[in-house]
């Protein structure tokens, strides 16, 4: 289910499927394949990276992001909010909440910012990229073949918390992200795999070297 998917670093992924090249939160792009669609989950420096967007955008590239991100972009930009369902560049996209509820993280991704995760379909498969979030009750009903979940702690769920969300969601496959860079450890992916059982987990290797041991 993950053919054509590349992890660059943190939460930066690329999909090469169904004749489309789709990026989410591009950062550390070392193989700049031109983008058809770029999705940005929120405005933090490790998710919204204008320099990397410029590496992959063309005149035909369509960009999607919440209002504060969209205000900083030019070109073909679609502004989205939680609950929106849009079709951009042939890609059907649903926007879901992404925010913190843990007391120690409330100021990092506050509910009031309206930041998002994305659910989209490629090649008949539904992918969920959670952005930066905690385990929210409203996410337990997200239906996805593959769920990309942050697990590095500090700013997002840690491996055990992310595993709890994976067990509640029951995706066909779960992929840990947002660890080994900025926060967490390079070992968090394996910790998530163990904690998420019996949910099937695939741990990617990023194209960039891990920063955290």
C-alpha positions, 0 to 999 in steps of 0.5 A: 500500500505504500509503493510510491511513498517517500518520507523525507523528514519529520512529517514531510511525505510525497506520494507518486500515485495515480498520475499525481505527485502529492506532498504533505508538509515538504521539508528536507526535499532532496529529490525535488520531483515537481508537485501537482498538489502540496498540502500544508497542515499548519504554520510551524517552521518544520511543516511550512517551509517556503524554501522547500515549497519553491523547490517543487512548485511549478506554475501548475502546482496547487497548494492547500492550507489553513488560513494563516498558511494560505495568507503567506502563499501566492499562486493557486491556493485553496484555503481550508478549515476543519470539516471541509471537503474539497477537490484540488487538482483531481485529489479529493481531500477531507480536512480533520482537526489537529490540535493538542489537549495534553496540558503540557502541550496546549500552547504548541497547537491550540484548538483555536488555530484551526490547524488540520490533518488531511484525508485523501484518496489515491489509487483507490486507497485512503490516506490520513496524514494527521499533522501535529495532534494529540489523540482526539476523540473526533479522530477515532472515527477517521476511516483510512487504509493508511494512517500517518501518525506523529509519535515524537512526544513533546509537541505531539503524541508520544509512541504510546499515545499514538498507538492508542489512537491507532488502535481506536482508528483501526486503519489497515496500516499505520505509519509513525512520523514526526520522530527523530527530528525536532523531537523524540528519538530515532527509536520511536518508530519501533516503540510505536510498532510494539505499542500499536499491536495488533495494528499492522505498522510499517516504519519508514526510513527517512531520506534525511539522516535522523537528528535525534539518537 
